[in-house]
Amino acid sequence: MAGLTWLHLSDWHQQVQKDGVFDRQVVLDALITDIKERYKIHSDLAKVDFIVFSGDVAFSGKENEYQAAVTHLFEPVLAAASK
């Protein structure tokens, strides 16, 4: 099958707890594993042509939530999808 392969993520709602702890690690770990192992579903999924994120990235729109989402979501997802 030829065509475009895309990954759609939505509504992460990043929060940073008062002690600075990232509160989505279990979900992130499972997501990254799924992205890395996507080729097991079908060989056509080995290459991701583009990623779309829609919905809410941050929980309350605070700058530190967006910064944490870059570090804890976007960068790991991009790294996993490029393998």
MOPAC internal coordinates of N, CA, C and O (Angstrom, degrees):
PM7 1SCF
backbone

  N    0.0000 0     0.00 0     0.00 0    0    0    0
  C    1.4442 1     0.00 0     0.00 0    1    0    0
  C    1.5267 1   108.57 1     0.00 0    2    1    0
  O    1.2310 1   119.95 1   -55.48 1    3    2    1
  N    1.2932 1   117.70 1   124.52 1    3    2    1
  C    1.4586 1   121.96 1   177.07 1    5    3    2
  C    1.5222 1   108.79 1  -105.11 1    6    5    3
  O    1.2310 1   120.63 1   -28.51 1    7    6    5
  N    1.2755 1   116.41 1   151.49 1    7    6    5
  C    1.4554 1   120.51 1   178.86 1    9    7    6
  C    1.5162 1   110.40 1   152.01 1   10    9    7
  O    1.2310 1   121.26 1    12.95 1   11   10    9
  N    1.2990 1   115.20 1  -167.05 1   11   10    9
  C    1.4484 1   121.27 1   179.14 1   13   11   10
  C    1.5203 1   110.26 1   -91.43 1   14   13   11
  O    1.2310 1   121.39 1   -38.46 1   15   14   13
  N    1.3124 1   114.95 1   141.54 1   15   14   13
  C    1.4602 1   121.03 1   174.31 1   17   15   14
  C    1.5140 1   107.42 1  -117.02 1   18   17   15
  O    1.2310 1   120.86 1   -53.84 1   19   18   17
  N    1.3145 1   115.97 1   126.16 1   19   18   17
  C    1.4500 1   119.41 1  -177.52 1   21   19   18
  C    1.5173 1   110.46 1  -133.78 1   22   21   19
  O    1.2310 1   121.86 1   -24.10 1   23   22   21
  N    1.3065 1   114.05 1   155.90 1   23   22   21
  C    1.4579 1   122.66 1   179.05 1   25   23   22
  C    1.5168 1   107.41 1  -117.99 1   26   25   23
  O    1.2310 1   120.43 1   -52.94 1   27   26   25
  N    1.3247 1   116.78 1   127.06 1   27   26   25
  C    1.4576 1   120.93 1   179.72 1   29   27   26
  C    1.5239 1   108.92 1  -114.83 1   30   29   27
  O    1.2310 1   121.13 1   -57.83 1   31   30   29
  N    1.3203 1   115.45 1   122.17 1   31   30   29
  C    1.4654 1   122.60 1   176.38 1   33   31   30
  C    1.5188 1   108.07 1  -119.45 1   34   33   31
  O    1.2310 1   120.87 1   -29.12 1   35   34   33
  N    1.3265 1   115.94 1   150.88 1   35   34   33
  C    1.4540 1   118.87 1  -177.18 1   37   35   34
  C    1.5225 1   111.59 1  -153.09 1   38   37   35
  O    1.2310 1   121.35 1   -29.44 1   39   38   37
  N    1.3133 1   115.02 1   150.56 1   39   38   37
  C    1.4652 1   123.56 1   168.04 1   41   39   38
  C    1.5201 1   114.65 1    53.47 1   42   41   39
  O    1.2310 1   120.92 1  -119.60 1   43   42   41
  N    1.3017 1   115.84 1    60.40 1   43   42   41
  C    1.4590 1   121.97 1   178.64 1   45   43   42
  C    1.5322 1   111.54 1   -73.85 1   46   45   43
  O    1.2310 1   119.56 1   143.83 1   47   46   45
  N    1.3131 1   118.45 1   -36.17 1   47   46   45
  C    1.4716 1   123.80 1   178.76 1   49   47   46
  C    1.5200 1   112.48 1    53.39 1   50   49   47
  O    1.2310 1   120.91 1  -127.61 1   51   50   49
  N    1.3143 1   115.87 1    52.39 1   51   50   49
  C    1.4695 1   122.00 1  -178.98 1   53   51   50
  C    1.5183 1   111.86 1   -57.03 1   54   53   51
  O    1.2310 1   120.64 1   -49.75 1   55   54   53
  N    1.3098 1   116.38 1   130.25 1   55   54   53
  C    1.4578 1   122.43 1   171.60 1   57   55   54
  C    1.5190 1   108.05 1  -124.37 1   58   57   55
  O    1.2310 1   120.87 1   -26.67 1   59   58   57
  N    1.2994 1   115.95 1   153.33 1   59   58   57
  C    1.4576 1   122.05 1   171.30 1   61   59   58
  C    1.5185 1   105.77 1  -122.85 1   62   61   59
  O    1.2310 1   121.01 1   -60.77 1   63   62   61
  N    1.3159 1   115.67 1   119.23 1   63   62   61
  C    1.4519 1   119.34 1  -179.44 1   65   63   62
  C    1.5158 1   110.43 1   -69.90 1   66   65   63
  O    1.2310 1   120.74 1   -17.64 1   67   66   65
  N    1.3155 1   116.20 1   162.36 1   67   66   65
  C    1.4657 1   121.06 1  -176.85 1   69   67   66
  C    1.5211 1   112.59 1   -56.11 1   70   69   67
  O    1.2310 1   120.00 1   148.02 1   71   70   69
  N    1.3212 1   117.61 1   -31.98 1   71   70   69
  C    1.4594 1   120.02 1  -179.90 1   73   71   70
  C    1.5304 1   111.56 1   -86.04 1   74   73   71
  O    1.2310 1   120.28 1  -173.93 1   75   74   73
  N    1.3461 1   117.07 1     6.07 1   75   74   73
  C    1.4540 1   121.64 1   177.51 1   77   75   74
  C    1.5184 1   114.56 1    83.78 1   78   77   75
  O    1.2310 1   120.27 1  -176.35 1   79   78   77
  N    1.3186 1   117.08 1     3.65 1   79   78   77
  C    1.4608 1   121.59 1  -177.51 1   81   79   78
  C    1.5267 1   109.97 1   -72.89 1   82   81   79
  O    1.2310 1   121.11 1   -45.36 1   83   82   81
  N    1.3106 1   115.49 1   134.64 1   83   82   81
  C    1.4660 1   122.38 1   175.96 1   85   83   82
  C    1.5223 1   107.38 1   -76.97 1   86   85   83
  O    1.2310 1   119.27 1   -55.49 1   87   86   85
  N    1.3221 1   119.00 1   124.51 1   87   86   85
  C    1.4595 1   121.47 1  -170.45 1   89   87   86
  C    1.5218 1   115.62 1   -98.89 1   90   89   87
  O    1.2310 1   119.35 1  -167.35 1   91   90   89
  N    1.3015 1   118.85 1    12.65 1   91   90   89
  C    1.4645 1   120.83 1  -176.55 1   93   91   90
  C    1.5354 1   112.71 1  -123.66 1   94   93   91
  O    1.2310 1   119.34 1  -159.67 1   95   94   93
  N    1.3064 1   118.87 1    20.33 1   95   94   93
  C    1.4607 1   121.18 1  -171.00 1   97   95   94
  C    1.5188 1   113.59 1   -61.37 1   98   97   95
  O    1.2310 1   119.57 1   138.94 1   99   98   97
  N    1.3244 1   118.43 1   -41.06 1   99   98   97
  C    1.4727 1   120.72 1  -179.07 1  101   99   98
  C    1.5256 1   110.34 1   -62.79 1  102  101   99
  O    1.2310 1   120.75 1   135.95 1  103  102  101
  N    1.3148 1   116.17 1   -44.05 1  103  102  101
  C    1.4621 1   120.78 1   179.13 1  105  103  102
  C    1.5232 1   110.52 1   -66.54 1  106  105  103
  O    1.2310 1   120.62 1   135.95 1  107  106  105
  N    1.3269 1   116.42 1   -44.05 1  107  106  105
  C    1.4562 1   120.33 1   179.88 1  109  107  106
  C    1.5228 1   111.54 1   -61.61 1  110  109  107
  O    1.2310 1   120.25 1   135.75 1  111  110  109
  N    1.3325 1   117.13 1   -44.25 1  111  110  109
  C    1.4673 1   120.37 1  -179.93 1  113  111  110
  C    1.5284 1   111.21 1   -58.64 1  114  113  111
  O    1.2310 1   120.47 1   135.83 1  115  114  113
  N    1.3284 1   116.70 1   -44.17 1  115  114  113
  C    1.4697 1   120.44 1   179.38 1  117  115  114
  C    1.5291 1   110.86 1   -66.21 1  118  117  115
  O    1.2310 1   120.17 1   139.15 1  119  118  117
  N    1.3234 1   117.28 1   -40.85 1  119  118  117
  C    1.4652 1   121.45 1   178.71 1  121  119  118
  C    1.5211 1   111.05 1   -61.70 1  122  121  119
  O    1.2310 1   120.38 1   132.93 1  123  122  121
  N    1.3121 1   116.88 1   -47.07 1  123  122  121
  C    1.4658 1   121.06 1  -178.72 1  125  123  122
  C    1.5259 1   110.29 1   -63.94 1  126  125  123
  O    1.2310 1   120.04 1   139.21 1  127  126  125
  N    1.3184 1   117.54 1   -40.79 1  127  126  125
  C    1.4708 1   120.78 1   176.20 1  129  127  126
  C    1.5191 1   110.76 1   -60.01 1  130  129  127
  O    1.2310 1   120.35 1   133.92 1  131  130  129
  N    1.3220 1   116.94 1   -46.08 1  131  130  129
  C    1.4712 1   120.68 1   179.27 1  133  131  130
  C    1.5234 1   111.60 1   -61.50 1  134  133  131
  O    1.2310 1   120.24 1   138.21 1  135  134  133
  N    1.3253 1   117.14 1   -41.79 1  135  134  133
  C    1.4638 1   119.99 1  -179.87 1  137  135  134
  C    1.5248 1   110.24 1   -65.55 1  138  137  135
  O    1.2310 1   120.52 1   135.86 1  139  138  137
  N    1.3212 1   116.60 1   -44.14 1  139  138  137
  C    1.4671 1   120.22 1  -179.86 1  141  139  138
  C    1.5235 1   112.36 1   -64.56 1  142  141  139
  O    1.2310 1   120.02 1   148.96 1  143  142  141
  N    1.3239 1   117.57 1   -31.04 1  143  142  141
  C    1.4651 1   121.65 1  -176.22 1  145  143  142
  C    1.5247 1   113.18 1  -102.20 1  146  145  143
  O    1.2310 1   119.92 1  -162.63 1  147  146  145
  N    1.3176 1   117.76 1    17.37 1  147  146  145
  C    1.4671 1   121.75 1  -177.26 1  149  147  146
  C    1.5197 1   112.74 1   -60.16 1  150  149  147
  O    1.2310 1   120.29 1   149.89 1  151  150  149
  N    1.3277 1   117.06 1   -30.11 1  151  150  149
  C    1.4689 1   121.45 1   179.81 1  153  151  150
  C    1.5253 1   111.47 1   -62.68 1  154  153  151
  O    1.2310 1   119.93 1   158.33 1  155  154  153
  N    1.3297 1   117.74 1   -21.67 1  155  154  153
  C    1.4666 1   120.93 1   178.96 1  157  155  154
  C    1.5289 1   111.45 1   -70.08 1  158  157  155
  O    1.2310 1   120.68 1   155.29 1  159  158  157
  N    1.3241 1   116.30 1   -24.71 1  159  158  157
  C    1.4598 1   120.71 1   177.46 1  161  159  158
  C    1.5218 1   109.31 1   -73.52 1  162  161  159
  O    1.2310 1   121.31 1   131.44 1  163  162  161
  N    1.3315 1   115.10 1   -48.56 1  163  162  161
  C    1.4644 1   120.96 1   178.30 1  165  163  162
  C    1.5219 1   108.20 1  -162.78 1  166  165  163
  O    1.2310 1   120.37 1   -37.91 1  167  166  165
  N    1.2983 1   116.90 1   142.09 1  167  166  165
  C    1.4659 1   120.75 1  -178.03 1  169  167  166
  C    1.5292 1   112.80 1   -62.29 1  170  169  167
  O    1.2310 1   119.99 1   154.15 1  171  170  169
  N    1.3254 1   117.62 1   -25.85 1  171  170  169
  C    1.4679 1   120.59 1   178.27 1  173  171  170
  C    1.5345 1   112.31 1   -66.06 1  174  173  171
  O    1.2310 1   120.70 1   163.61 1  175  174  173
  N    1.3208 1   116.27 1   -16.39 1  175  174  173
  C    1.4572 1   119.76 1  -179.39 1  177  175  174
  C    1.5209 1   112.86 1   -87.76 1  178  177  175
  O    1.2310 1   120.06 1  -178.67 1  179  178  177
  N    1.3224 1   117.49 1     1.33 1  179  178  177
  C    1.4641 1   121.20 1  -177.95 1  181  179  178
  C    1.5272 1   111.71 1   -61.45 1  182  181  179
  O    1.2310 1   120.23 1   148.33 1  183  182  181
  N    1.3252 1   117.16 1   -31.67 1  183  182  181
  C    1.4679 1   121.43 1   179.68 1  185  183  182
  C    1.5250 1   109.07 1  -112.26 1  186  185  183
  O    1.2310 1   120.58 1   -51.29 1  187  186  185
  N    1.3160 1   116.49 1   128.71 1  187  186  185
  C    1.4644 1   121.91 1   174.73 1  189  187  186
  C    1.5209 1   106.86 1  -102.14 1  190  189  187
  O    1.2310 1   120.49 1   -60.31 1  191  190  189
  N    1.3206 1   116.68 1   119.69 1  191  190  189
  C    1.4578 1   121.24 1  -178.17 1  193  191  190
  C    1.5280 1   112.61 1   -79.12 1  194  193  191
  O    1.2310 1   120.46 1   143.25 1  195  194  193
  N    1.3177 1   116.73 1   -36.75 1  195  194  193
  C    1.4563 1   118.95 1   176.32 1  197  195  194
  C    1.5192 1   110.09 1  -159.67 1  198  197  195
  O    1.2310 1   121.55 1   -19.71 1  199  198  197
  N    1.3361 1   114.63 1   160.29 1  199  198  197
  C    1.4601 1   122.42 1  -179.93 1  201  199  198
  C    1.5207 1   107.61 1  -122.66 1  202  201  199
  O    1.2310 1   121.11 1   -46.03 1  203  202  201
  N    1.3284 1   115.48 1   133.97 1  203  202  201
  C    1.4628 1   121.99 1   177.07 1  205  203  202
  C    1.5228 1   107.18 1  -115.69 1  206  205  203
  O    1.2310 1   120.80 1   -49.38 1  207  206  205
  N    1.3194 1   116.07 1   130.62 1  207  206  205
  C    1.4563 1   120.25 1   171.17 1  209  207  206
  C    1.5085 1   106.99 1  -117.57 1  210  209  207
  O    1.2310 1   120.74 1   -54.69 1  211  210  209
  N    1.3277 1   116.20 1   125.31 1  211  210  209
  C    1.4593 1   120.85 1   177.53 1  213  211  210
  C    1.5223 1   108.75 1  -127.34 1  214  213  211
  O    1.2310 1   120.76 1   -14.15 1  215  214  213
  N    1.2747 1   116.14 1   165.85 1  215  214  213
  C    1.4648 1   119.30 1   179.22 1  217  215  214
  C    1.5180 1   111.26 1    87.74 1  218  217  215
  O    1.2310 1   121.37 1    17.25 1  219  218  217
  N    1.3127 1   114.99 1  -162.75 1  219  218  217
  C    1.4598 1   121.77 1  -174.87 1  221  219  218
  C    1.5269 1   111.81 1   -85.91 1  222  221  219
  O    1.2310 1   120.73 1   -56.68 1  223  222  221
  N    1.3149 1   116.21 1   123.32 1  223  222  221
  C    1.4582 1   121.54 1   174.78 1  225  223  222
  C    1.5222 1   109.21 1   -82.74 1  226  225  223
  O    1.2310 1   120.52 1   134.44 1  227  226  225
  N    1.3234 1   116.61 1   -45.56 1  227  226  225
  C    1.4573 1   122.30 1  -176.12 1  229  227  226
  C    1.5235 1   110.83 1  -104.33 1  230  229  227
  O    1.2310 1   121.13 1   -25.36 1  231  230  229
  N    1.3069 1   115.44 1   154.64 1  231  230  229
  C    1.4619 1   121.33 1   179.70 1  233  231  230
  C    1.5238 1   111.38 1   -73.22 1  234  233  231
  O    1.2310 1   120.98 1   131.46 1  235  234  233
  N    1.3240 1   115.73 1   -48.54 1  235  234  233
  C    1.4649 1   118.28 1  -176.90 1  237  235  234
  C    1.5250 1   113.64 1  -127.66 1  238  237  235
  O    1.2310 1   120.37 1  -169.28 1  239  238  237
  N    1.3315 1   116.90 1    10.72 1  239  238  237
  C    1.4503 1   121.02 1   175.46 1  241  239  238
  C    1.5154 1   115.09 1    79.94 1  242  241  239
  O    1.2310 1   120.34 1  -164.11 1  243  242  241
  N    1.3251 1   116.95 1    15.89 1  243  242  241
  C    1.4637 1   120.21 1   178.61 1  245  243  242
  C    1.5244 1   110.02 1   -78.90 1  246  245  243
  O    1.2310 1   121.53 1   -34.00 1  247  246  245
  N    1.3342 1   114.68 1   146.00 1  247  246  245
  C    1.4593 1   119.87 1  -177.34 1  249  247  246
  C    1.5241 1   112.32 1   -56.50 1  250  249  247
  O    1.2310 1   119.81 1   139.11 1  251  250  249
  N    1.3336 1   117.96 1   -40.89 1  251  250  249
  C    1.4611 1   119.42 1  -178.19 1  253  251  250
  C    1.5281 1   112.02 1   -66.94 1  254  253  251
  O    1.2310 1   119.88 1   155.26 1  255  254  253
  N    1.3248 1   117.84 1   -24.74 1  255  254  253
  C    1.4644 1   120.51 1   175.82 1  257  255  254
  C    1.5261 1   110.65 1   -70.73 1  258  257  255
  O    1.2310 1   120.40 1   138.68 1  259  258  257
  N    1.3232 1   116.84 1   -41.32 1  259  258  257
  C    1.4682 1   120.36 1   177.14 1  261  259  258
  C    1.5301 1   110.82 1   -66.17 1  262  261  259
  O    1.2310 1   120.47 1   138.32 1  263  262  261
  N    1.3265 1   116.71 1   -41.68 1  263  262  261
  C    1.4606 1   119.94 1   178.14 1  265  263  262
  C    1.5293 1   110.71 1   -62.64 1  266  265  263
  O    1.2310 1   120.36 1   138.12 1  267  266  265
  N    1.3359 1   116.92 1   -41.88 1  267  266  265
  C    1.4681 1   120.60 1   178.27 1  269  267  266
  C    1.5264 1   110.65 1   -65.17 1  270  269  267
  O    1.2310 1   119.78 1   143.45 1  271  270  269
  N    1.3275 1   118.02 1   -36.55 1  271  270  269
  C    1.4653 1   120.74 1   178.92 1  273  271  270
  C    1.5266 1   111.22 1   -64.79 1  274  273  271
  O    1.2310 1   120.22 1   142.14 1  275  274  273
  N    1.3253 1   117.19 1   -37.86 1  275  274  273
  C    1.4691 1   120.04 1   176.59 1  277  275  274
  C    1.5186 1   109.48 1   -61.32 1  278  277  275
  O    1.2310 1   120.76 1   130.90 1  279  278  277
  N    1.3227 1   116.16 1   -49.10 1  279  278  277
  C    1.4649 1   121.53 1  -177.09 1  281  279  278
  C    1.5212 1   112.97 1   -69.67 1  282  281  279
  O    1.2310 1   120.52 1   135.23 1  283  282  281
  N    1.3240 1   116.60 1   -44.77 1  283  282  281
  C    1.4650 1   120.93 1  -170.90 1  285  283  282
  C    1.5227 1   114.76 1   -96.17 1  286  285  283
  O    1.2310 1   119.83 1   165.72 1  287  286  285
  N    1.3273 1   117.92 1   -14.28 1  287  286  285
  C    1.4666 1   119.84 1  -179.57 1  289  287  286
  C    1.5272 1   111.73 1  -121.77 1  290  289  287
  O    1.2310 1   120.25 1   116.41 1  291  290  289
  N    1.3181 1   117.12 1   -63.59 1  291  290  289
  C    1.4630 1   119.85 1  -171.72 1  293  291  290
  C    1.5257 1   113.43 1   -62.97 1  294  293  291
  O    1.2310 1   120.22 1   131.96 1  295  294  293
  N    1.3253 1   117.19 1   -48.04 1  295  294  293
  C    1.4687 1   119.00 1  -179.07 1  297  295  294
  C    1.5345 1   112.25 1   -63.64 1  298  297  295
  O    1.2310 1   118.95 1   133.28 1  299  298  297
  N    1.3419 1   119.60 1   -46.72 1  299  298  297
  C    1.4688 1   119.25 1   177.16 1  301  299  298
  C    1.5307 1   113.67 1   -62.95 1  302  301  299
  O    1.2310 1   119.90 1   141.73 1  303  302  301
  N    1.3271 1   117.79 1   -38.27 1  303  302  301
  C    1.4600 1   121.48 1   179.10 1  305  303  302
  C    1.5317 1   109.97 1   -65.10 1  306  305  303
  O    1.2310 1   120.19 1   133.84 1  307  306  305
  N    1.3162 1   117.25 1   -46.16 1  307  306  305
  C    1.4673 1   120.23 1   178.59 1  309  307  306
  C    1.5248 1   111.16 1   -61.35 1  310  309  307
  O    1.2310 1   120.31 1   138.78 1  311  310  309
  N    1.3171 1   117.01 1   -41.22 1  311  310  309
  C    1.4680 1   120.31 1   178.87 1  313  311  310
  C    1.5300 1   110.82 1   -64.76 1  314  313  311
  O    1.2310 1   120.01 1   136.35 1  315  314  313
  N    1.3183 1   117.58 1   -43.65 1  315  314  313
  C    1.4669 1   121.17 1  -179.24 1  317  315  314
  C    1.5202 1   111.40 1   -67.23 1  318  317  315
  O    1.2310 1   119.96 1   142.18 1  319  318  317
  N    1.3248 1   117.68 1   -37.82 1  319  318  317
  C    1.4614 1   121.58 1  -177.66 1  321  319  318
  C    1.5267 1   111.77 1   -73.49 1  322  321  319
  O    1.2310 1   120.02 1   158.13 1  323  322  321
  N    1.3146 1   117.56 1   -21.87 1  323  322  321
  C    1.4581 1   119.95 1  -177.73 1  325  323  322
  C    1.5230 1   112.75 1   -86.32 1  326  325  323
  O    1.2310 1   120.22 1   177.98 1  327  326  325
  N    1.3083 1   117.18 1    -2.02 1  327  326  325
  C    1.4775 1   120.32 1  -179.54 1  329  327  326
  C    1.4950 1   111.09 1   -89.96 1  330  329  327
  O    1.2310 1   120.10 1   180.00 1  331  330  329

